[in-house]
Amino acid sequence: MLELLTPPPVDPLWDLAAAYAADPRPERLNLVLGVYRDAEGTTPVMAAVREAEARLAERSASKEYRGLSGNLAFNRAMLATVLGTPGLTGRAAAVQTVAGTGALRLLADLICRTRPGTTVWISDPAYVNHRPIMEAAGLTVRTYGWADPAGRFDEEALLRDLADAGRGDVVLLQGCCHNPTGVDPTPRAWDALAALAERDGWVPLVDLAYHGLGDGLEADLAPTRMLARRLPEMLIAVSCSKNFGLYSDRTGCAIVLGSSTRALGHAETALQNAARTLYSMPPEHGAAVVTTVLEDAALRRTWRAELDAMRARVTDNRAELAALLASLGHGEQAGTVALQKGMFSMLPLTAPQMTRLRTEFAVYGTDAGRINIAGLPGHRVPYLAHAVGAVLGG
Ligand SMILES: Cc1ncc(COP(=O)(O)O)c(C=O)c1O
């Protein structure tokens, strides 16, 4: 049977990560995957997470099966954190998932169970896994514009392309810190998006993977909450990978907002059914950690302070990179980088220039120009700026 397999495509990001791992040059820089690293270059376990883990170890709760919706206290805590007010949490249901990816896949399955072949609109460019996840669930993918050739947010292209989205379609939007471009809609553009959804009847699916790492937790969640207030139905995929540093604990949830208890109940059961055939139920540990942090006022404060510190480091890295690029005579490119937010920056470099960065300077980003600015130790920013400057200059 296996002999029948033709060579399957390799994941481009993990392929680059493997090339980095095999690179012997001591100056190498791994900026491929979206992982936060501190000044020393390590991905720390947050202090709030460590404390929650110590408390959980002390308690040593039973490892009996949980239900198909996972950890119910976690789901309640996530609803409160993401939506903020009882007016919204009262219209919502949540199911714990295997991180943000699991949430996207379960929601895609829910859409497909509701209406097979539904069209889902994703941005161009998009997070590398959006199209594969949606297509694997059986949905039809179309794209809308997001950034102009200079890398700035392109409101006109977005609204022009989405004018073709209609009732029954789903529009996948990243709630903040757009991956890979690092540029987000202005408040005016978010408002225009809500008006378009109200008028044309499409349903937003908001992907939240980086909240807290752009302008701060509440500010980053504001567009999602605004959409939830204005629209009768909405889907949200939430990841705790980045803002709790729980990457390998695979922690997240799928949220559904609807206008009737009956529809919400059906949606929750459909999500449970989808989970049942994929992995039955999600892993408990990360959800228990997040719940412990969010339910304890002091731990929650510690987590928020750590998240703010992570965000500040990412912002400082970006500002320094932009300033150095400007000082090297690349003012226009520096201006684009300075406007970006979140863990990623899109360097205004072509695929051959990104290859030069890898071969000549051992700097690993994606061919599209995306670098994980949050993975850059502070003292290596000048090296990166020098490498980018050299590639731009010649
Ligand atoms: C935009 C976006 N959505 C979702 C995810 C999925 O994250 P995870 O499954 O690790 O929680 C990522 C991860 O990089 C992402 O960038």
Residues whose N, C-alpha, C, O or C-beta is under 5 A from the ligand:
A	BS01	LIG	G34 V98 A99 G100 T101 G102 Y127 N179 D207 A209 S239 S241 T251
